[in-house]
């Protein structure tokens, strides 16, 4: 087994302390009135201007919008009503632009809708709050906010009958009061039939409150994995606000979690829009990379953090000691052993927005001693500056996997823009040349993947179970109006729209891909930020859960759930599963947290603005008795310790017929990290005939003595497996040290 070489401990301590200071400086950078997400600072700025010009209606208007974004919905409504009266009196003509005057009514309606949401779904939160379509347990007990919103949206629609965004939000407001569909005026109704699931599934209850995971915050990252090496899955969660801590929840193996943030030495390590775990130094303990700065443009030049797991319940920020300190806006990275030396490397996708400085992607190769060297430009994966369009290229997702089965992990890069020919990029790993240099080739066009298709979350996966990795990318671009709820309403009503839809590319097994989005029913408006895949019902076919939204407060739409119908097409089961959350969904993890054999789903909730907070969700999987399963914990020796990139082929006998199921060790999607364990549903398998492990750096191994419904640990090179005895956890009782707050945000 390869032995990790640790950086000098004193150097690591200095690295940690220096990062604490850097993050304090970063907080000062973003706390700037020119930063559109620093709403409190912006309000203070307008307050200072209004001291000098108290009757400046433009300042009053902009201040009101930041009040709304900070979460002061009631005060916002008062300000906007006053400005609306001034507009009616003709006193705002020439002082606000025509679009600003037109939006007064919609902002007023939104402030009332937000007030109802805050009073009912947040301050008086229940497990049914904001689950679409809203049922009795989620109806608002304090109806004033939604009632006033209905009045405003109906007035907007009387003047603008084709305003589909107002129509959508009107239906949502009626839904919160239990008056949809019967109470909605027929000319503006979006009927229940538009939301019906096409396949009946069991409901996944949100039990976040039972383990104290239902604390609220803004968007952030999430990892579910075993950081304490006791066999039980822990939770690490971050938030993109530069004053928000990274929080660590240790699984007590009894149905409860204990927050150990301070004890884990995470105090002061603020921020992080995404998290990705891996054992970077091969010491047997999972570490984590924290990604920062996305969306913030010139204010997003933040340092990422590499948190080393010390194996004693604590973490140390070794970013500087490991030589991976840089200052680029990002939220996405993928770990893999790109040069196949048995040590994990990391590729980071960075954002370039507008006229700010160019931020190339980065590829850090391990030096096999706990440090890294950056080689992206020389390896051909920096994404050259010439390929960028001003204002349009933002790398939002990256994923790695061996798409052509040549043994070398390749890269796929998802962006919301690009050159005139293409948005996304497929890089083929050429391996090492005679001098040992790693290189990649851009094979996007040869692979038939080119085109202007703005996307966000992405991943490699074998959706059709043929042994070849396919590619999924969630479309992320609104139609010409720029308001996604307009497109969402159009889609539900069967009307045309211009929004980017989801993309599924099937591997043709010859270096090319075919776009099968339409035939697989994924040519839908998915608009997903956080997303991941797993097996909802343990049938052996990979499904997906998509967290939707954007920073705009009015972007209220259900998160989407799609079931894989045996590799033929995908069924929208959003309403059937009860997971169609209307709040903004970010990091998603599929992991069997309660050890009952099926994958539960955790999600980080919340938006970008300071007041756009919401409670996190933990959807418990109800399919533990439905199908058989097996879980494999793989440990690399010649290969990287995390076994990332290892391919597994399982052969099961189902009703007398052999069936193969394929999996690859990865944390899943590009926004949210599932456990690195292989958790496999086996459907109605009578027995598990064979498991073949295709290690990256050694000969494959085959095991024929495994049982179904069992946890195993398999170590590379060892002939025998080790059965793990893990307790099945019961979350029926409330186990929480978390204290709910009663104020906003």
TARA-V828988 format. One record per backbone hydrogen bond with DSSP energy under -0.5 kcal/mol. CO is the residue of the C=O (numbers start at 1). NH is the residue of the N-H. E is the energy in kcal/mol with one decimal. If there is no record, write none. Layout:
BEGIN
<<CO;NH;E> <CO;NH;E>>
END
This chain:
BEGIN
<<4;6;-0.6> <8;12;-2.3> <9;13;-2.4> <10;14;-2.2> <11;15;-2.3> <12;16;-2.5> <13;17;-2.4> <14;18;-2.5> <15;19;-2.0> <16;20;-1.8> <17;21;-1.5> <18;22;-2.4> <19;23;-2.6> <20;24;-1.3> <21;25;-2.0> <22;26;-2.3> <23;27;-2.0> <24;28;-1.6> <25;29;-1.7> <26;30;-2.2> <27;31;-1.6> <30;32;-2.6> <32;35;-2.1> <34;36;-0.6> <35;38;-1.9> <37;39;-1.5> <38;42;-2.1> <39;43;-2.2> <40;44;-2.1> <41;45;-2.0> <42;46;-2.4> <43;47;-2.5> <44;48;-2.0> <45;49;-1.8> <46;50;-2.6> <47;51;-1.2> <48;52;-0.7> <49;52;-0.7> <49;53;-2.2> <53;56;-1.9> <55;57;-1.1> <56;60;-1.8> <57;61;-2.3> <58;62;-2.6> <59;63;-2.5> <60;64;-2.1> <61;65;-1.8> <62;66;-1.7> <63;67;-2.1> <64;68;-2.1> <65;69;-2.1> <66;70;-1.7> <67;71;-0.9> <67;72;-2.6> <68;71;-0.7> <69;611;-3.1> <71;73;-1.6> <72;76;-2.2> <73;77;-2.3> <74;78;-1.8> <75;79;-2.2> <76;80;-2.9> <77;81;-2.4> <78;82;-1.9> <79;83;-2.2> <80;84;-2.4> <81;85;-2.1> <82;86;-1.8> <83;87;-2.2> <84;88;-2.4> <85;89;-1.5> <86;91;-2.6> <86;92;-0.5> <87;90;-1.7> <92;95;-2.1> <92;96;-1.5> <96;94;-0.6> <97;101;-2.4> <98;102;-2.3> <99;103;-1.6> <100;104;-0.6> <101;104;-0.9> <103;107;-2.5> <104;108;-2.1> <105;109;-2.4> <106;110;-2.3> <107;111;-2.2> <108;112;-1.6> <109;113;-2.3> <110;114;-2.9> <111;115;-1.9> <112;116;-2.3> <113;117;-2.0> <114;118;-2.9> <115;119;-2.6> <116;120;-1.8> <117;121;-1.7> <117;122;-1.3> <118;123;-2.7> <122;125;-1.1> <126;129;-1.6> <128;131;-1.5> <130;132;-0.6> <130;582;-3.1> <135;138;-2.2> <136;139;-1.5> <141;143;-0.7> <143;147;-2.6> <144;148;-2.6> <145;149;-2.1> <146;150;-2.4> <147;151;-1.7> <148;152;-1.9> <149;153;-2.9> <150;154;-2.5> <151;155;-1.6> <152;156;-2.3> <153;157;-2.3> <154;158;-1.7> <155;159;-1.4> <156;160;-2.6> <160;163;-2.1> <162;164;-1.5> <163;167;-1.9> <164;168;-2.3> <165;169;-2.3> <166;170;-2.1> <167;171;-1.9> <168;172;-2.0> <169;173;-2.4> <170;174;-2.3> <171;175;-2.0> <172;176;-2.0> <173;177;-0.8> <174;177;-0.7> <174;179;-2.5> <175;178;-1.4> <176;140;-3.3> <179;183;-2.7> <181;184;-1.3> <185;188;-2.3> <186;189;-1.0> <189;191;-0.6> <191;194;-1.7> <192;195;-2.0> <192;196;-0.6> <193;196;-0.5> <203;205;-0.8> <205;207;-0.8> <205;620;-2.7> <207;210;-1.7> <207;211;-0.6> <208;211;-1.0> <208;212;-0.5> <208;213;-2.4> <208;214;-0.7> <210;735;-3.3> <215;616;-1.6> <217;614;-1.8> <219;240;-2.8> <220;587;-1.3> <221;238;-2.3> <222;673;-2.2> <223;225;-0.5> <223;236;-2.5> <225;227;-1.2> <225;234;-3.2> <234;225;-1.6> <235;249;-3.2> <236;223;-2.7> <237;247;-3.1> <241;244;-2.2> <241;271;-0.7> <244;271;-2.6> <245;247;-0.5> <247;237;-2.5> <248;250;-0.5> <248;260;-3.1> <249;235;-2.5> <250;258;-2.4> <256;252;-2.6> <258;250;-2.7> <260;264;-2.1> <261;266;-1.9> <262;265;-1.7> <264;315;-2.4> <266;269;-2.0> <268;270;-1.6> <269;246;-0.6> <272;221;-0.8> <274;291;-2.6> <276;289;-2.9> <278;280;-1.3> <278;287;-2.2> <279;282;-1.0> <282;4;-0.5> <287;278;-1.8> <288;307;-3.2> <289;276;-1.9> <290;305;-2.1> <291;273;-2.3> <291;274;-1.2> <292;330;-2.2> <293;296;-1.3> <296;299;-2.4> <297;300;-2.3> <300;302;-2.4> <302;328;-1.0> <305;290;-3.5> <305;307;-0.7> <306;308;-0.7> <306;318;-2.6> <307;288;-1.9> <308;310;-0.6> <308;316;-2.1> <314;310;-2.5> <316;308;-3.2> <316;318;-0.9> <318;322;-3.0> <319;324;-2.2> <320;323;-1.2> <322;372;-2.0> <326;304;-0.6> <329;351;-2.7> <330;294;-1.4> <332;349;-2.1> <334;347;-2.4> <336;338;-1.3> <336;345;-3.1> <337;340;-0.8> <345;336;-2.0> <346;364;-3.0> <347;334;-2.3> <348;350;-0.6> <348;362;-2.5> <349;331;-0.7> <349;332;-0.7> <350;395;-0.7> <353;356;-1.3> <358;360;-0.6> <362;348;-3.0> <363;365;-0.6> <363;375;-3.0> <364;346;-2.4> <365;373;-2.0> <371;367;-3.1> <373;365;-2.8> <375;379;-2.3> <376;380;-0.9> <376;381;-2.4> <376;382;-0.6> <377;380;-0.9> <379;440;-2.5> <382;361;-2.6> <384;387;-1.4> <385;388;-1.8> <389;392;-1.8> <389;393;-1.0> <392;394;-0.8> <393;352;-1.1> <394;396;-0.5> <394;416;-1.7> <397;414;-3.6> <399;412;-2.5> <401;403;-1.3> <401;410;-2.3> <402;405;-0.8> <410;401;-1.6> <411;427;-3.1> <412;399;-2.1> <413;425;-2.1> <414;396;-2.4> <414;397;-1.8> <415;455;-3.0> <421;451;-0.5> <422;419;-1.0> <425;413;-2.8> <425;427;-0.5> <426;428;-0.6> <426;443;-2.4> <427;411;-2.4> <428;430;-0.6> <428;441;-2.3> <431;439;-1.4> <433;436;-2.1> <437;433;-2.1> <439;430;-2.5> <439;431;-0.5> <441;428;-3.1> <441;443;-0.9> <443;447;-2.6> <444;449;-2.7> <444;450;-0.5> <445;448;-1.6> <447;513;-2.1> <451;423;-1.8> <451;424;-0.5> <451;453;-1.4> <454;476;-2.7> <457;474;-2.7> <458;670;-0.8> <459;472;-2.5> <461;463;-0.9> <461;470;-3.8> <462;465;-0.9> <470;461;-2.0> <471;505;-3.2> <472;459;-2.1> <473;475;-0.6> <473;503;-2.4> <474;456;-2.4> <475;527;-0.8> <475;528;-0.5> <477;500;-2.7> <479;482;-1.8> <482;484;-0.6> <483;486;-1.4> <483;487;-0.9> <484;488;-2.6> <485;489;-2.2> <486;490;-1.9> <487;491;-2.5> <488;492;-2.4> <489;493;-2.0> <490;495;-3.3> <491;494;-1.2> <503;473;-2.4> <504;506;-0.6> <504;516;-2.7> <505;471;-2.3> <506;514;-2.2> <512;508;-2.8> <514;506;-3.0> <514;516;-0.8> <516;520;-1.7> <517;522;-2.8> <517;523;-0.9> <518;521;-1.3> <520;570;-2.6> <522;502;-0.6> <522;524;-2.1> <524;502;-1.9> <524;526;-1.2> <527;549;-1.5> <528;457;-1.0> <530;547;-3.6> <531;671;-0.8> <532;545;-2.4> <534;536;-0.7> <534;543;-4.3> <535;599;-0.7> <538;683;-2.2> <543;534;-1.7> <544;562;-2.3> <545;532;-1.9> <546;548;-0.6> <546;560;-1.8> <547;529;-2.9> <548;585;-1.8> <552;555;-1.7> <554;556;-2.3> <555;557;-0.7> <560;546;-3.1> <561;573;-2.1> <561;574;-0.5> <562;544;-2.2> <563;565;-0.6> <563;571;-3.0> <564;566;-1.6> <565;568;-2.0> <565;569;-0.6> <569;565;-3.0> <571;563;-2.8> <571;573;-0.9> <572;198;-1.6> <573;577;-2.2> <574;578;-0.9> <574;579;-1.2> <574;580;-0.6> <577;204;-3.3> <579;581;-2.4> <580;132;-2.3> <581;559;-2.1> <582;557;-0.7> <584;606;-1.8> <585;530;-1.3> <587;604;-2.4> <589;591;-0.6> <589;602;-2.3> <590;675;-0.5> <591;593;-1.7> <591;600;-1.9> <592;595;-0.7> <594;729;-2.4> <598;600;-0.6> <600;591;-2.4> <601;619;-3.3> <602;589;-2.3> <603;617;-2.2> <604;586;-2.6> <607;219;-2.4> <609;612;-1.5> <611;613;-1.7> <612;607;-3.2> <614;217;-1.7> <617;603;-2.5> <618;207;-3.1> <618;620;-0.7> <619;601;-2.4> <623;626;-1.3> <623;627;-0.9> <628;682;-3.3> <628;683;-0.6> <629;709;-4.2> <629;710;-0.5> <630;680;-2.6> <631;633;-0.5> <631;712;-2.8> <632;634;-0.7> <632;678;-2.7> <633;714;-2.6> <635;716;-2.9> <637;2;-1.0> <640;643;-2.0> <641;636;-1.6> <643;646;-2.1> <646;665;-2.6> <647;694;-3.6> <648;650;-0.5> <648;663;-2.3> <649;692;-2.9> <650;652;-0.6> <650;661;-2.8> <651;689;-1.3> <651;690;-1.7> <652;654;-0.6> <652;659;-2.7> <653;655;-0.5> <653;686;-3.6> <653;687;-1.1> <654;657;-1.4> <657;654;-3.1> <659;652;-2.9> <661;650;-3.0> <663;648;-3.2> <664;666;-0.6> <665;645;-2.1> <667;674;-2.9> <671;531;-1.2> <671;588;-1.3> <673;224;-1.8> <677;679;-0.9> <678;632;-2.7> <678;680;-0.7> <679;681;-0.5> <680;630;-1.9> <682;685;-1.3> <683;628;-2.6> <687;653;-2.2> <687;689;-0.9> <690;651;-3.1> <691;693;-0.5> <691;703;-2.8> <692;649;-2.5> <692;694;-0.6> <693;695;-1.0> <693;701;-2.1> <694;647;-1.9> <701;693;-3.5> <703;691;-2.4> <710;631;-2.1> <711;724;-2.4> <712;633;-3.3> <713;722;-2.4> <714;635;-2.4> <715;718;-2.1> <722;713;-3.0> <724;711;-0.5> <724;726;-1.0> <727;729;-0.5> <729;731;-0.6> <733;735;-0.6> <735;257;-0.5> <738;740;-0.6>>
END
